[in-house]
Amino acid sequence: MSHWNTENNSLIKSFQFTSFETAMRFMQEAVPFISETDHHPTWSNTYNQVHISLCTHDAGNAVTEKDWALAQYLDTLFLKIN
């Protein structure tokens, strides 16, 4: 798995996909896990890239196990989709 950077009490990463459609599919397929865990990323899309920032607001905007679990899920999903 590729590396997540820590900046301003958040995990930060950008994923690059083969196309805009694949980037959108990645975001859509992440929704069920995000909803189940009730842990929502701050993310944006620019063409074939998805930029993600993770922190736990309920924990004072710190990085917690919830963030690492979501990061691991997103890494696995990226490998599956791209």
C-alpha positions as CSV (number, residue, x, y, z in Angstrom):
1,M,0.0,0.0,0.0
2,S,1.2,3.5,-0.7
3,H,1.9,6.0,2.0
4,W,-0.4,8.4,3.7
5,N,1.1,11.7,4.8
6,T,0.3,13.4,8.1
7,E,-0.4,17.1,7.8
8,N,-2.2,19.4,10.2
9,N,-3.5,16.5,12.3
10,S,-4.9,14.7,9.2
11,L,-4.0,11.8,7.0
12,I,-3.6,13.1,3.5
13,K,-3.4,11.3,0.2
14,S,-4.1,11.7,-3.5
15,F,-5.1,8.8,-5.7
16,Q,-4.6,8.9,-9.5
17,F,-6.9,6.8,-11.7
18,T,-6.9,5.9,-15.3
19,S,-10.0,8.1,-16.1
20,F,-12.5,10.5,-14.6
21,E,-15.1,7.7,-14.7
22,T,-12.8,5.4,-12.6
23,A,-12.2,8.2,-10.1
24,M,-16.0,8.6,-9.7
25,R,-16.5,4.9,-9.4
26,F,-14.0,4.8,-6.6
27,M,-15.8,7.5,-4.7
28,Q,-19.2,5.8,-5.3
29,E,-18.0,2.4,-4.2
30,A,-16.5,3.9,-1.0
31,V,-19.9,5.3,0.1
32,P,-21.3,2.1,1.7
33,F,-18.3,1.6,3.9
34,I,-18.2,5.3,4.8
35,S,-21.9,5.2,5.8
36,E,-21.6,2.0,7.7
37,T,-18.7,3.3,9.8
38,D,-20.2,6.8,10.0
39,H,-16.8,8.3,9.3
40,H,-16.7,10.8,6.4
41,P,-13.6,11.9,4.6
42,T,-13.0,15.4,3.3
43,W,-12.3,14.7,-0.3
44,S,-12.4,16.3,-3.7
45,N,-12.1,15.2,-7.3
46,T,-10.1,16.8,-10.2
47,Y,-10.5,14.8,-13.4
48,N,-8.8,11.5,-12.7
49,Q,-7.6,12.3,-9.2
50,V,-9.2,12.1,-5.8
51,H,-7.7,14.1,-3.0
52,I,-8.5,12.9,0.6
53,S,-8.0,14.3,4.1
54,L,-9.0,12.2,7.1
55,C,-9.3,13.2,10.8
56,T,-11.8,12.4,13.5
57,H,-13.7,15.5,14.4
58,D,-15.2,13.9,17.5
59,A,-11.7,13.4,18.8
60,G,-10.7,17.0,18.6
61,N,-9.7,16.8,14.9
62,A,-7.0,14.2,15.6
63,V,-6.0,11.1,13.7
64,T,-7.5,8.0,15.3
65,E,-8.0,4.4,14.5
66,K,-11.1,5.3,12.5
67,D,-9.0,7.3,10.1
68,W,-6.4,4.5,9.7
69,A,-9.2,1.9,9.1
70,L,-10.8,4.2,6.4
71,A,-7.3,4.8,4.9
72,Q,-6.7,1.0,4.7
73,Y,-10.1,0.5,3.1
74,L,-9.5,3.2,0.5
75,D,-6.1,1.8,-0.4
76,T,-7.7,-1.7,-0.9
77,L,-10.5,-0.2,-3.0
78,F,-8.0,1.7,-5.1
79,L,-6.2,-1.5,-5.9
80,K,-9.4,-3.3,-6.8
81,I,-10.8,-0.5,-9.1
82,N,-7.7,0.9,-10.8
